[in-house]
Amino acid sequence: MAEQKKMVEAITSMEEDFAKWYTDVVKKAELIDYSSVKGFMVFRPYGYAIWENIQKDLDARFKELGHENVYMPMLIPESLLQKEKDHVAGFAPEVAWVTHGGGTALSERLCIRPTSETLFCEHYKNVIQSYRDLPKLYNQWCSVVRWEKTTRPFLRNSEFLWQEGHTMHATPEEAKEETLRMLHCYADFYRESLAIPAVLGQKTEKEKFAGAEATYTIEPMMHNGVALQGGTSHYFGDGFTKAFGITFLDRDNQIKNPYQTSWGVSTRMIGAIIMCHGDDSGLVLPPRIAPVQLAILPIAMHKEGVLEKARELYDRLRKEFRVKLDDSDNSPGWKFSEYEMKGVPLRLELGPKDIANHQCVLVRRDNREKIFVPLDNLEQAVREALDSVHEGLCRRAEQNLAEKMHVAHTHEEFLDIAQNQPGFIKGMWCGDSACEDQLKEETGGVKSRCIPFEGDPVGDVCVCCGKPAKHLVVWGRQY
Amino acid sequence: MAEQKKMVEAITSMEEDFAKWYTDVVKKAELIDYSSVKGFMVFRPYGYAIWENIQKDLDARFKELGHENVYMPMLIPESLLQKEKDHVAGFAPEVAWVTHGGGTALSERLCIRPTSETLFCEHYKNVIQSYRDLPKLYNQWCSVVRWEKTTRPFLRNSEFLWQEGHTMHATPEEAKEETLRMLHCYADFYRESLAIPAVLGQKTEKEKFAGAEATYTIEPMMHNGVALQGGTSHYFGDGFTKAFGITFLDRDNQIKNPYQTSWGVSTRMIGAIIMCHGDDSGLVLPPRIAPVQLAILPIAMHKEGVLEKARELYDRLRKEFRVKLDDSDNSPGWKFSEYEMKGVPLRLELGPKDIANHQCVLVRRDNREKIFVPLDNLEQAVREALDSVHEGLCRRAEQNLAEKMHVAHTHEEFLDIAQNQPGFIKGMWCGDSACEDQLKEETGGVKSRCIPFEGDPVGDVCVCCGKPAKHLVVWGRQY
């Protein structure tokens, strides 16, 4: 039984069934386990370690920009959720309600937070009095619950882990600047730490967040041509602060309402990593968030000196890198497959011949390139190889994004691409949400992803109705 | 209005009203805010930063001992909670129930986790097959909900933040060893990082955790003579693993149930810090978990060169310490009070005279000692001063613990001490829980804290019934 477990089973290929490939990877790489409540999953050690590395990296970026962490209650009274009417309309249908506590029925039911705008507003009302109290730049790491009908690990869970920033500012200009600053903070993180490029832009009215004046988004492209909303940043104006009666005395001695933003990314990012970088051998992790950056695999371990040398290298490398030494009695072949499945960016092979030559072999996970490295210079070589893997992943993802960016000039062309070429479609839009509805229905799911910040118009007329166009829109199917 | 806010209001003195002093400190040091749901509180940035430092320190200790972090679902189906009968009897009365999700009534109600033994067992059943899979050493950082009637910030909240370790082992011996290892890990953390000494021991049958075979506890003593359960570690035997059908194939080819532990500490520790170290000027924070270890306060800021020098020192010190430079236009007197209220371990005063003498003044929060320090040697001096504050806090807390440790040889003596001398009472016990009940009732709340690991018997007969004694017990009132 124990021995049986030690075989790395093959996974479904991406070509054959992308959805099945995805769930195979998620399970075989030991990222998650299912629980008995649908949509609520167990983050296993390897999956959670990815999230810990993401958290650490993002948290440092937020703090560098002046943000402070707080923790708000998990439960929101129904009356509080209802204070901002667009917001409650958006979220009430998908929340979980607590109706009993301590053995008795509650006088008012409480929902588990689906997001915490209302809780932050309730608190901000208590702590903001003067312009001296602004800006308030708060962030929270927590789990939230949104009752989903169809669930999929990382991509759509009823409970997920995330961060939600909620900030208050004296002027609309400052708040808008913060909204965009945080969107770019996400984009930088995606590229610099996850090796994932993305399209940045503004959501249309129809697609914006419940209660926001404007929603900005970062949209990476998956391997199969489906987009994923990678992170959003919202500008609220003073809608919530008026509804909650949050005021401050400004420099000019006037009482005013502050202006608000919120922004969030979640464990869905792990889904993006899997679908952006993974291959038929399993997960491929970007080195900067990989729980194990380098696996040391001694070859012919029984030969004199091999294990000693492997341990010596382990002790050297762990000072700078996240390293695992696998000196188990599993075969080298098993180990190669196992660390490929787990997406470890580099493996280090070391056998008696290597030791005699005072060298070792580094093998890159992304392209399987072998690099022979003198042991003297090992740290430097590992550093460079990890950077190369990162760059390699970036380049491949950029190429995928470029290849899957199509242009439609006419309605016919749009429908043809939507049916035959997976990916984004650039197409002009008149600004009417009726056209968004029509295109979504005609294509069975292609929606406006965003009005991109970059990119020239590709025509003059709406790709749906033919009327004069107002915006270039990037369209696509989404997770 | 803005200016009014900038006064540090006096707080109630400890002597006058300890409970009021406590809530004053919690609010004036800006640790928490109340929310509209009773027992659910907002951790403000300063309060949450203490928790972040605690987390970082403990998490490193856990990982050093081989533990891995995971994340389990927030919700537990009623049927799952019921699988271990002592456990459900202990927790069912105090949980919050979710009955509706996504607009419809659920077929089975779900409780928000009050603790996660059942969830870990459900998962362990899926991932433990062989002795090779053991031990499993998992830990989780999360929030839990226990519906409390009387709530008090940090000490008794309906929602609190904590960590819960849950481990599985092949033998009872290994599991028992882990139970005690983690209790000692907590005790080391309390002393080395929180500067809080404590009594360690085993809970009596009556006081142990619902479903555990044995519960161990660490019990620090507060300033007012009331004890606090600072952390617990439980040995479960194979009770849960049998109830959940968790088995493994052992080396001897036999199918067996593994042995289990769990252990946890929570944000209640922040309550312990406040009540163990605080004084009539506010919070006193142990340097190793203080969000700000050192506040730089320039004196006569308008004088040439003062602010520049202060900034220069700030840039030097922030490389090694958590430093805040307060160059606001508030008066030095206001600043002194503010950083005392917030419990910042050291303040650094720097005025024109100091600069002329190429020195500055360090003032310790714990005893207000002033130390004149040459600027050349500043880092070393700060390092030493922070260590001195830590040692000073330890010594004071040890003295408090020793002074409040009383001994009762007779029933009469016990009742007299319980009424007149706040603190712990050492007294012999026959082992019958009826005596625990009687003493608690007679004294209005003095309970057995633990059977301590250290300490010689103080007599032969039970301090309640006079029958032959089995154990030395440390008794006391608790938060």
Chai-1 contact restraints between the chains, C-beta under 6 A:
chainA,res_idxA,chainB,res_idxB,connection_type,confidence,min_distance_angstrom,max_distance_angstrom,comment,restraint_id
A,M1,B,Q129,contact,1.0,0.0,6.0,A-B,restraint_1
A,M1,B,S130,contact,1.0,0.0,6.0,A-B,restraint_2
A,M1,B,L249,contact,1.0,0.0,6.0,A-B,restraint_3
A,A2,B,S130,contact,1.0,0.0,6.0,A-B,restraint_4
A,A2,B,R132,contact,1.0,0.0,6.0,A-B,restraint_5
A,D33,B,H123,contact,1.0,0.0,6.0,A-B,restraint_6
A,D33,B,N126,contact,1.0,0.0,6.0,A-B,restraint_7
A,S35,B,P73,contact,1.0,0.0,6.0,A-B,restraint_8
A,S36,B,P77,contact,1.0,0.0,6.0,A-B,restraint_9
A,V37,B,P73,contact,1.0,0.0,6.0,A-B,restraint_10
A,V37,B,L75,contact,1.0,0.0,6.0,A-B,restraint_11
A,F40,B,P73,contact,1.0,0.0,6.0,A-B,restraint_12
A,F40,B,L75,contact,1.0,0.0,6.0,A-B,restraint_13
A,V42,B,M72,contact,1.0,0.0,6.0,A-B,restraint_14
A,V42,B,H123,contact,1.0,0.0,6.0,A-B,restraint_15
A,F43,B,V70,contact,1.0,0.0,6.0,A-B,restraint_16
A,F43,B,Y71,contact,1.0,0.0,6.0,A-B,restraint_17
A,P45,B,E68,contact,1.0,0.0,6.0,A-B,restraint_18
A,P45,B,V70,contact,1.0,0.0,6.0,A-B,restraint_19
A,Y48,B,N69,contact,1.0,0.0,6.0,A-B,restraint_20
A,Y48,B,V70,contact,1.0,0.0,6.0,A-B,restraint_21
A,Y48,B,Y71,contact,1.0,0.0,6.0,A-B,restraint_22
A,E68,B,P45,contact,1.0,0.0,6.0,A-B,restraint_23
A,N69,B,Y48,contact,1.0,0.0,6.0,A-B,restraint_24
A,V70,B,F43,contact,1.0,0.0,6.0,A-B,restraint_25
A,V70,B,P45,contact,1.0,0.0,6.0,A-B,restraint_26
A,V70,B,Y48,contact,1.0,0.0,6.0,A-B,restraint_27
A,Y71,B,F43,contact,1.0,0.0,6.0,A-B,restraint_28
A,Y71,B,Y48,contact,1.0,0.0,6.0,A-B,restraint_29
A,M72,B,V42,contact,1.0,0.0,6.0,A-B,restraint_30
A,P73,B,S35,contact,1.0,0.0,6.0,A-B,restraint_31
A,P73,B,V37,contact,1.0,0.0,6.0,A-B,restraint_32
A,P73,B,F40,contact,1.0,0.0,6.0,A-B,restraint_33
A,M74,B,S143,contact,1.0,0.0,6.0,A-B,restraint_34
A,M74,B,E159,contact,1.0,0.0,6.0,A-B,restraint_35
A,L75,B,V37,contact,1.0,0.0,6.0,A-B,restraint_36
A,L75,B,F40,contact,1.0,0.0,6.0,A-B,restraint_37
A,P77,B,S36,contact,1.0,0.0,6.0,A-B,restraint_38
A,P93,B,G103,contact,1.0,0.0,6.0,A-B,restraint_39
A,E94,B,G102,contact,1.0,0.0,6.0,A-B,restraint_40
A,A96,B,V98,contact,1.0,0.0,6.0,A-B,restraint_41
A,A96,B,G101,contact,1.0,0.0,6.0,A-B,restraint_42
A,W97,B,H100,contact,1.0,0.0,6.0,A-B,restraint_43
A,V98,B,A96,contact,1.0,0.0,6.0,A-B,restraint_44
A,V98,B,V98,contact,1.0,0.0,6.0,A-B,restraint_45
A,T99,B,T99,contact,1.0,0.0,6.0,A-B,restraint_46
A,H100,B,W97,contact,1.0,0.0,6.0,A-B,restraint_47
A,G101,B,A96,contact,1.0,0.0,6.0,A-B,restraint_48
A,G101,B,W147,contact,1.0,0.0,6.0,A-B,restraint_49
A,G102,B,E94,contact,1.0,0.0,6.0,A-B,restraint_50
A,G102,B,W147,contact,1.0,0.0,6.0,A-B,restraint_51
A,G103,B,P93,contact,1.0,0.0,6.0,A-B,restraint_52
A,H123,B,D33,contact,1.0,0.0,6.0,A-B,restraint_53
A,H123,B,V42,contact,1.0,0.0,6.0,A-B,restraint_54
A,N126,B,D33,contact,1.0,0.0,6.0,A-B,restraint_55
A,Q129,B,M1,contact,1.0,0.0,6.0,A-B,restraint_56
A,S130,B,M1,contact,1.0,0.0,6.0,A-B,restraint_57
A,S130,B,A2,contact,1.0,0.0,6.0,A-B,restraint_58
A,R132,B,A2,contact,1.0,0.0,6.0,A-B,restraint_59
A,S143,B,M74,contact,1.0,0.0,6.0,A-B,restraint_60
A,W147,B,G101,contact,1.0,0.0,6.0,A-B,restraint_61
A,W147,B,G102,contact,1.0,0.0,6.0,A-B,restraint_62
A,E159,B,M74,contact,1.0,0.0,6.0,A-B,restraint_63
A,L249,B,M1,contact,1.0,0.0,6.0,A-B,restraint_64
